[in-house]
Amino acid sequence: MFIKSIRFRIIFWYVIILTLTLSVFSFALYHYLDRRLIGDIDDLLLTRAEGIIDSIDTYWEAQGREQERAGKSAEDIEKINRSKFIRIAQSWVLERSKDPTLLNIIIHIFSKNGEHIVSSRNIPNNPFLGKEIFNSVLKGNSRFDDLSVEISQGKHTTLRTLTVPVTVNNKMVYIIQIASPLTSLLSTFKKLVLFLLLPISIVFSGMMGALLAKLSLNPVNRIMDTMHQITAENLKLRISIPETKDEIRRLAETFNEMLDRLEKTFTSQRRFIEDLAHELKTPLSVLKGELEVTLKKIRTPREYESTLSSSLEEANKIIKIVEDLLMLAWYDSNMIPFEMTPLDIGLLFHDALEDIKILAEQKNIDLHLTSQGKAIVYGDGDKLKLLFFNILDNAMKYTPSGGKVFVKISEEKNQAKVIISDTGIGIPKDELPHIFERFYRINKTRNRGGFGLGLSIAKSIVEAHRGIIEVESELDKGTTFKISLPSFPQP
């Protein structure tokens, strides 16, 4: 399970990325220092070569002047100098073999024909002046080379060599080659950087990565422990928010927000079930009671008719509740088809007012309709008529006899505005956020009829038309519903 955990993936990718980064850095550092060290060795060889050439030339020139003073001819001097030079070179090499400045320097001197004259150190199988090097030197070029030399049986070393042609009057007179060991220095450095420091750094960083992953994921583990304790019966439990401003804090806050929504949904659902049971219990109890009383003895036809009529009324109440709930469920799942067409709000209201006038006349309530221009909306006529009827019906229920209901229709900024006000009993401020909830009714008005579904249906219709419905109210002063519907099709 650990291999499949987030912690393992964090550690794995951390180590992979770190390994690649350290490898690139190590190889870059190695090559940089390799070039730098070789450059320093080249400078050292060049300086030593210049000193050696100057020193040998001083010896040679002194011998040449002695021959001239002895009256030797130029041809004799050249022959004498050639043999003399060999002795000078050999003598100079032997004398300077213990010079501290030449301690790690190997010196080879060759004639202009490439013949070996003398070496400061005896190295078997001397490969130094190869054909390629000799041909390059003949052209007057100095060159650096890396040569692998067998210093003993089965043991090799790498030398950095500088081969320099020495000329007099534009004629090459001899060749000097100096070398310095290279392998030991670079090999030690290579082992140190690539084979020692790199693995140690990766292992140490991996351990630190595991520790950091554990510390970073500890808050997540605590969140998971808390989440395991949360059940449908324990939705009030919340995750402690860490004192940070990172993703873990955002995760904890998101979980708590989700729990708030879940708690609200569960509470609403529980209340919905309780309210539904309450609403269905009353008509069913009445229906059952009337049937039980009727069955206790033989009744007259008129009594049977009265019982059946009352039972039908209660059955219609149950059917109405079920139909309203089914309609709300369809609205929630967008299953109700809407026939969207351009509609005149004023004409729709006239149709809705015709249906509501009977209630207004029964309670002696004045209806006032004001229309400012022609307000066109893009919607479903039947659904919008139901919307206006539900709100007007709500106004009639909670407006005392002799009260007034005002309807104002206007159009503003491509929005049809409908304002429905009444002079009814009003709604307490703490009840306003809940009036669109299903089966929600203010306690003091529960005896006024209805099932608390009308405003929920009204809100669903408004939202299905991409509109907005708002409510304002004051106790004993009335209630105002404001509806805004778009005049043009909405995406």
C-alpha positions as CSV (number, residue, x, y, z in Angstrom):
1,M,0.0,0.0,0.0
2,F,2.9,2.4,0.7
3,I,4.0,2.1,-2.9
4,K,0.6,3.3,-4.0
5,S,0.4,6.2,-1.5
6,I,0.9,9.9,-2.2
7,R,3.8,9.9,0.2
8,F,5.7,7.4,-1.8
9,R,5.0,9.3,-5.1
10,I,6.2,12.5,-3.5
11,I,9.4,10.8,-2.2
12,F,9.9,9.0,-5.5
13,W,9.6,12.0,-7.8
14,Y,11.5,14.2,-5.3
15,V,14.5,11.7,-5.4
16,I,14.2,11.3,-9.2
17,I,14.2,15.1,-9.8
18,L,17.0,15.6,-7.3
19,T,19.1,12.8,-8.8
20,L,18.8,14.3,-12.3
21,T,19.6,17.8,-10.9
22,L,22.6,16.6,-8.9
23,S,23.8,14.5,-11.8
24,V,23.6,17.3,-14.3
25,F,25.3,19.6,-11.7
26,S,28.0,17.1,-10.9
27,F,28.9,16.3,-14.5
28,A,28.9,20.0,-15.3
29,L,31.1,20.7,-12.3
30,Y,33.4,17.8,-13.2
31,H,33.8,18.9,-16.8
32,Y,34.4,22.5,-15.8
33,L,37.0,21.6,-13.2
34,D,38.5,19.1,-15.6
35,R,39.0,21.8,-18.2
36,R,40.2,24.1,-15.5
37,L,42.7,21.7,-14.0
38,I,44.0,20.7,-17.5
39,G,44.3,24.4,-18.3
40,D,46.4,24.9,-15.1
41,I,48.6,21.9,-16.0
42,D,49.1,23.2,-19.5
43,D,50.1,26.6,-18.1
44,L,52.6,24.9,-15.8
45,L,54.0,22.7,-18.6
46,L,54.4,25.8,-20.8
47,T,56.2,27.7,-18.1
48,R,58.5,24.8,-17.3
49,A,59.2,24.2,-21.0
50,E,60.2,27.8,-21.5
51,G,62.5,27.7,-18.5
52,I,64.1,24.4,-19.7
53,I,64.7,25.7,-23.2
54,D,66.3,28.9,-21.9
55,S,68.5,26.9,-19.5
56,I,69.7,24.5,-22.2
57,D,70.2,27.3,-24.7
58,T,72.5,29.1,-22.2
59,Y,74.6,26.0,-21.9
60,W,74.8,25.5,-25.6
61,E,75.7,29.1,-26.5
62,A,78.5,29.1,-23.9
63,Q,79.9,25.9,-25.6
64,G,79.6,27.6,-29.0
65,R,81.6,30.6,-28.0
66,E,84.4,28.4,-26.6
67,Q,84.7,26.7,-29.9
68,E,84.9,30.0,-31.8
69,R,87.6,31.2,-29.5
70,A,89.5,28.0,-30.2
71,G,89.5,28.9,-34.0
72,K,87.2,26.1,-35.2
73,S,85.5,26.5,-38.6
74,A,81.7,26.8,-38.8
75,E,81.3,23.3,-40.2
76,D,83.5,21.9,-37.4
77,I,81.6,23.9,-34.8
78,E,78.3,22.5,-36.0
79,K,79.6,18.9,-35.8
80,I,81.2,19.5,-32.5
81,N,78.1,21.2,-31.2
82,R,75.9,18.3,-32.3
83,S,77.8,15.8,-30.3
84,K,78.4,18.4,-27.6
85,F,74.7,19.2,-27.4
86,I,73.9,15.5,-26.6
87,R,76.3,15.6,-23.7
88,I,75.0,19.0,-22.6
89,A,71.4,17.8,-22.7
90,Q,72.2,14.6,-20.8
91,S,74.3,16.4,-18.3
92,W,71.6,19.1,-17.8
93,V,68.9,16.5,-17.3
94,L,70.9,14.5,-14.8
95,E,71.8,17.7,-12.9
96,R,68.2,19.0,-12.8
97,S,66.5,15.6,-12.0
98,K,66.3,16.6,-8.3
99,D,65.1,20.1,-8.9
100,P,61.9,20.6,-6.7
101,T,60.3,22.6,-9.5
102,L,60.6,19.6,-11.8
103,L,59.6,17.0,-9.2
104,N,56.4,15.9,-11.0
105,I,57.7,16.8,-14.5
106,I,59.1,14.2,-16.9
107,I,61.5,15.6,-19.5
108,H,62.3,14.1,-22.9
109,I,64.7,15.6,-25.4
110,F,64.8,14.4,-29.0
111,S,67.1,15.4,-31.9
112,K,65.6,17.2,-34.9
113,N,65.3,13.8,-36.6
114,G,63.2,12.5,-33.8
115,E,65.9,10.4,-32.2
116,H,65.7,10.0,-28.4
117,I,68.5,11.8,-26.6
118,V,67.7,11.7,-23.0
119,S,64.8,11.4,-20.5
120,S,64.6,12.6,-16.9
121,R,62.9,9.4,-15.9
122,N,63.2,5.8,-17.2
123,I,59.8,4.8,-18.7
124,P,59.6,1.5,-20.6
125,N,58.0,1.3,-24.0
126,N,58.5,5.0,-24.6
127,P,55.5,6.1,-26.8
128,F,55.9,9.8,-26.5
129,L,57.1,11.0,-29.9
130,G,54.7,9.2,-32.2
131,K,54.5,9.8,-35.9
132,E,51.5,12.2,-35.6
133,I,53.2,14.3,-33.0
134,F,56.6,14.3,-34.9
135,N,55.0,15.4,-38.2
136,S,53.1,18.2,-36.4
137,V,56.3,19.4,-34.7
138,L,58.2,19.4,-38.0
139,K,55.8,22.1,-39.2
140,G,56.9,24.2,-36.2
141,N,53.8,23.6,-34.1
142,S,53.8,23.1,-30.3
143,R,51.1,20.7,-29.1
144,F,49.5,19.3,-26.0
145,D,48.5,15.6,-25.8
146,D,47.1,13.1,-23.3
147,L,49.1,9.9,-23.5
148,S,48.5,6.6,-21.7
149,V,51.8,5.2,-20.5
150,E,52.6,1.8,-19.0
151,I,54.8,2.6,-16.0
152,S,55.0,-1.0,-14.8
153,Q,53.7,-4.4,-15.9
154,G,49.9,-4.1,-16.2
155,K,49.8,-0.6,-14.6
156,H,49.1,2.4,-16.8
157,T,48.9,6.2,-16.1
158,T,47.8,9.1,-18.1
159,L,50.3,11.9,-18.8
160,R,49.6,15.4,-20.1
161,T,52.4,16.2,-22.5
162,L,53.7,19.4,-24.2
163,T,55.9,18.9,-27.3
164,V,57.9,22.0,-28.4
165,P,60.2,22.3,-31.4
166,V,63.3,24.4,-30.6
167,T,64.6,26.5,-33.5
168,V,67.7,28.6,-34.2
169,N,67.6,30.9,-37.2
170,N,64.3,29.4,-38.3
171,K,65.8,25.9,-38.2
172,M,64.7,23.2,-35.8
173,V,67.7,22.0,-33.8
174,Y,66.0,19.7,-31.3
175,I,62.7,18.8,-29.8
176,I,61.8,19.0,-26.1
177,Q,58.8,17.2,-24.6
178,I,57.7,17.5,-20.9
179,A,54.9,15.6,-19.2
180,S,53.0,15.6,-16.0
181,P,50.8,12.9,-14.5
182,L,47.1,13.5,-15.0
183,T,45.2,10.4,-14.0
184,S,45.7,10.5,-10.3
185,L,44.3,14.1,-9.9
186,L,41.3,13.7,-12.1
187,S,40.5,10.1,-11.0
188,T,40.5,11.2,-7.4
189,F,38.3,14.2,-8.2
190,K,36.0,12.0,-10.3
191,K,35.6,9.4,-7.6
192,L,35.0,12.1,-5.0
193,V,32.3,14.0,-7.0
194,L,30.5,11.3,-9.0
195,F,31.0,8.1,-7.0
196,L,31.0,9.4,-3.4
197,L,29.3,12.8,-3.0
198,L,26.6,12.2,-5.5
199,P,25.2,8.9,-4.0
200,I,25.6,10.3,-0.4
201,S,23.7,13.4,-1.4
202,I,20.9,11.4,-3.0
203,V,20.5,9.1,-0.1
204,F,20.6,11.9,2.4
205,S,18.1,14.0,0.4
206,G,15.8,11.0,0.0
207,M,15.7,10.6,3.8
208,M,15.0,14.3,4.2
209,G,12.3,14.0,1.5
210,A,10.6,11.2,3.4
211,L,10.7,13.2,6.6
212,L,9.3,16.3,4.8
213,A,6.6,14.3,3.1
214,K,5.6,12.8,6.4
215,L,5.5,16.3,8.1
216,S,3.6,17.8,5.1
217,L,1.0,15.0,5.0
218,N,0.4,14.8,8.8
219,P,-2.4,17.5,8.6
220,V,-4.0,15.4,5.8
221,N,-3.9,12.3,8.0
222,R,-5.6,14.3,10.8
223,I,-8.2,15.5,8.3
224,M,-8.8,11.9,7.3
225,D,-9.1,10.8,10.9
226,T,-11.7,13.5,11.5
227,M,-13.6,12.6,8.3
228,H,-13.8,8.9,9.5
229,Q,-15.6,10.1,12.6
230,I,-18.3,12.1,10.7
231,T,-21.5,10.3,10.1
232,A,-25.1,11.3,9.1
233,E,-25.8,11.5,12.9
234,N,-22.7,13.5,13.6
235,L,-22.6,16.2,10.9
236,K,-21.8,19.0,13.3
237,L,-18.2,17.8,13.8
238,R,-15.7,20.0,11.9
239,I,-12.1,19.7,10.9
240,S,-9.7,21.9,12.8
241,I,-8.2,24.6,10.5
242,P,-4.4,24.8,10.7
243,E,-2.7,28.1,11.4
244,T,-1.2,28.3,7.9
245,K,-2.1,29.8,4.5
246,D,-1.3,26.8,2.3
247,E,-3.2,24.2,0.4
248,I,-3.8,22.1,3.5
249,R,-5.7,25.0,5.1
250,R,-7.7,25.4,1.9
251,L,-8.5,21.6,1.9
252,A,-9.7,21.8,5.5
253,E,-11.8,24.9,4.8
254,T,-13.3,23.2,1.7
255,F,-14.2,20.1,3.7
256,N,-15.8,22.2,6.3
257,E,-17.8,24.1,3.7
258,M,-18.9,20.8,2.2
259,L,-19.9,19.6,5.6
260,D,-21.9,22.8,6.1
261,R,-23.7,22.1,2.8
262,L,-24.3,18.5,3.7
263,E,-25.6,19.3,7.1
264,K,-27.9,21.9,5.6
265,T,-29.1,19.4,3.0
266,F,-29.7,16.6,5.6
267,T,-31.5,19.1,7.9
268,S,-33.6,20.3,5.0
269,Q,-34.3,16.8,3.9
270,R,-35.3,15.7,7.4
271,R,-37.5,18.7,7.8
272,F,-39.0,18.0,4.4
273,I,-39.8,14.4,5.3
274,E,-41.3,15.5,8.6
275,D,-43.4,18.2,6.9
276,L,-44.5,15.8,4.2
277,A,-45.6,13.3,6.8
278,H,-47.4,16.0,8.7
279,E,-49.2,17.3,5.5
280,L,-50.2,13.8,4.4
281,K,-51.1,12.7,7.9
282,T,-54.0,15.2,8.3
283,P,-56.0,14.3,5.2
284,L,-55.3,10.6,5.6
285,S,-56.4,10.7,9.3
286,V,-59.6,12.6,8.3
287,L,-60.2,10.1,5.5
288,K,-59.7,7.1,7.8
289,G,-61.8,8.6,10.6
290,E,-64.8,9.3,8.3
291,L,-64.6,5.9,6.7
292,E,-64.4,4.2,10.1
293,V,-67.4,6.1,11.5
294,T,-69.4,5.4,8.4
295,L,-68.7,1.7,8.6
296,K,-69.9,1.4,12.2
297,K,-73.6,1.2,11.2
298,I,-75.8,1.4,8.2
299,R,-76.1,5.0,6.9
300,T,-78.6,6.8,4.8
301,P,-77.7,7.5,1.1
302,R,-77.3,11.2,2.0
303,E,-74.8,10.3,4.8
304,Y,-72.9,8.0,2.4
305,E,-72.8,10.8,-0.1
306,S,-71.5,13.3,2.4
307,T,-68.8,10.9,3.5
308,L,-67.7,10.2,0.0
309,S,-67.7,13.9,-0.9
310,S,-65.5,14.6,2.2
311,S,-63.2,11.7,1.4
312,L,-62.9,12.9,-2.2
313,E,-61.9,16.3,-0.9
314,E,-59.2,14.8,1.3
315,A,-58.0,12.6,-1.6
316,N,-57.7,15.7,-3.8
317,K,-55.5,17.3,-1.2
318,I,-53.2,14.3,-1.2
319,I,-53.1,14.3,-5.0
320,K,-52.4,18.1,-5.0
321,I,-49.4,17.6,-2.6
322,V,-48.1,14.7,-4.7
323,E,-48.5,16.6,-8.0
324,D,-46.7,19.7,-6.5
325,L,-43.9,17.6,-5.2
326,L,-43.6,15.8,-8.6
327,M,-43.5,19.1,-10.3
328,L,-40.7,20.4,-8.1
329,A,-38.7,17.2,-8.6
330,W,-39.1,17.7,-12.4
331,Y,-38.0,21.4,-12.1
332,D,-34.9,20.3,-10.0
333,S,-33.9,17.7,-12.7
334,N,-34.8,20.0,-15.7
335,M,-37.2,17.3,-16.9
336,I,-40.2,19.7,-17.5
337,P,-40.2,20.8,-21.2
338,F,-40.5,24.6,-21.7
339,E,-42.2,26.1,-24.8
340,M,-40.2,29.3,-24.9
341,T,-41.8,32.1,-27.0
342,P,-42.0,35.9,-26.8
343,L,-44.8,36.8,-24.4
344,D,-46.5,40.0,-23.2
345,I,-46.4,40.1,-19.4
346,G,-49.5,42.3,-19.2
347,L,-51.7,39.8,-21.1
348,L,-50.4,37.0,-18.9
349,F,-51.3,38.9,-15.8
350,H,-54.8,39.6,-17.0
351,D,-55.4,35.8,-17.4
352,A,-53.9,35.2,-13.9
353,L,-56.1,38.0,-12.4
354,E,-59.2,36.4,-13.9
355,D,-58.5,33.2,-11.9
356,I,-57.8,35.1,-8.7
357,K,-60.6,37.6,-8.8
358,I,-63.0,35.3,-7.1
359,L,-60.8,35.1,-4.0
360,A,-60.4,38.9,-4.0
361,E,-64.1,39.4,-4.1
362,Q,-64.7,36.9,-1.3
363,K,-62.3,38.8,1.0
364,N,-63.2,42.3,-0.4
365,I,-59.6,42.9,-1.5
366,D,-58.8,45.6,-4.1
367,L,-56.6,44.6,-7.0
368,H,-54.6,47.3,-8.7
369,L,-52.7,46.6,-11.9
370,T,-50.3,49.3,-13.3
371,S,-48.4,48.7,-16.6
372,Q,-45.7,51.1,-17.8
373,G,-45.3,50.2,-21.5
374,K,-45.2,46.8,-23.1
375,A,-43.0,44.3,-21.2
376,I,-42.0,41.3,-23.4
377,V,-40.4,38.2,-22.0
378,Y,-39.1,35.0,-23.6
379,G,-40.7,32.2,-21.7
380,D,-43.4,29.5,-21.3
381,G,-46.8,31.1,-20.9
382,D,-48.4,28.3,-18.8
383,K,-45.5,28.2,-16.4
384,L,-45.4,32.0,-16.0
385,K,-49.1,32.1,-15.4
386,L,-48.7,29.5,-12.7
387,L,-45.9,31.7,-11.2
388,F,-48.0,34.8,-11.0
389,F,-51.0,32.9,-9.7
390,N,-49.1,31.3,-6.9
391,I,-47.7,34.7,-5.7
392,L,-51.1,36.4,-6.0
393,D,-52.7,33.5,-4.2
394,N,-50.1,33.9,-1.4
395,A,-50.9,37.6,-1.2
396,M,-54.7,36.9,-0.9
397,K,-54.2,34.4,1.9
398,Y,-52.2,36.7,4.1
399,T,-54.0,40.0,3.4
400,P,-56.9,40.7,5.7
401,S,-60.4,41.5,4.4
402,G,-60.5,45.1,3.0
403,G,-56.8,45.1,2.1
404,K,-55.1,45.9,-1.2
405,V,-52.8,44.1,-3.6
406,F,-50.8,46.1,-6.1
407,V,-49.2,44.8,-9.3
408,K,-46.7,46.9,-11.3
409,I,-45.3,45.9,-14.6
410,S,-42.4,47.6,-16.4
411,E,-39.4,47.0,-18.6
412,E,-35.9,48.1,-17.7
413,K,-32.6,47.3,-19.5
414,N,-33.9,44.2,-21.4
415,Q,-35.6,43.0,-18.2
416,A,-39.3,42.7,-17.5
417,K,-39.9,43.8,-13.9
418,V,-43.0,42.6,-12.0
419,I,-43.7,43.9,-8.5
420,I,-46.5,42.4,-6.4
421,S,-47.2,44.1,-3.1
422,D,-49.9,43.6,-0.5
423,T,-51.0,45.2,2.7
424,G,-51.1,41.9,4.6
425,I,-49.7,40.7,7.9
426,G,-46.1,40.6,6.7
427,I,-43.3,38.2,7.4
428,P,-40.7,38.4,10.3
429,K,-37.2,39.1,9.1
430,D,-35.8,35.9,10.5
431,E,-38.4,33.9,8.4
432,L,-37.7,35.6,5.1
433,P,-34.7,33.4,4.1
434,H,-36.9,30.3,4.5
435,I,-40.1,31.2,2.7
436,F,-39.1,29.5,-0.6
437,E,-38.3,26.2,1.2
438,R,-40.7,23.4,0.6
439,F,-43.5,23.0,3.2
440,Y,-42.2,26.0,5.1
441,R,-44.9,28.1,6.6
442,I,-44.8,30.7,9.4
443,N,-46.2,29.1,12.5
444,K,-48.8,31.7,13.2
445,T,-50.3,31.3,9.8
446,R,-50.4,27.5,9.4
447,N,-54.2,27.5,9.7
448,R,-54.6,29.6,6.6
449,G,-54.5,26.7,4.2
450,G,-52.0,25.5,1.6
451,F,-49.1,23.2,1.9
452,G,-46.1,25.5,1.7
453,L,-45.2,24.5,-1.9
454,G,-46.5,27.4,-3.9
455,L,-43.5,29.8,-3.4
456,S,-41.1,26.9,-4.0
457,I,-42.7,26.2,-7.3
458,A,-42.7,30.0,-8.1
459,K,-39.0,30.2,-7.4
460,S,-38.3,27.1,-9.6
461,I,-40.2,28.7,-12.5
462,V,-38.3,32.0,-12.2
463,E,-34.9,30.2,-12.1
464,A,-35.9,28.0,-15.0
465,H,-36.4,31.3,-17.0
466,R,-33.0,32.6,-15.8
467,G,-34.7,35.2,-13.7
468,I,-34.5,36.5,-10.2
469,I,-37.2,36.7,-7.5
470,E,-36.7,38.7,-4.3
471,V,-38.9,39.5,-1.3
472,E,-39.2,42.3,1.2
473,S,-41.6,42.4,4.1
474,E,-42.4,44.1,7.4
475,L,-44.7,42.8,10.1
476,D,-48.2,44.2,9.9
477,K,-47.2,46.4,6.9
478,G,-47.3,43.9,4.0
479,T,-45.0,42.0,1.7
480,T,-43.5,42.8,-1.7
481,F,-42.3,40.3,-4.3
482,K,-40.0,41.6,-7.0
483,I,-39.5,39.4,-10.2
484,S,-37.1,40.1,-13.0
485,L,-37.3,38.1,-16.2
486,P,-35.1,38.4,-19.3
487,S,-36.6,39.9,-22.4
488,F,-34.4,37.9,-24.7
489,P,-33.4,34.2,-24.9
490,Q,-30.7,33.3,-22.4
491,P,-28.0,30.7,-23.0
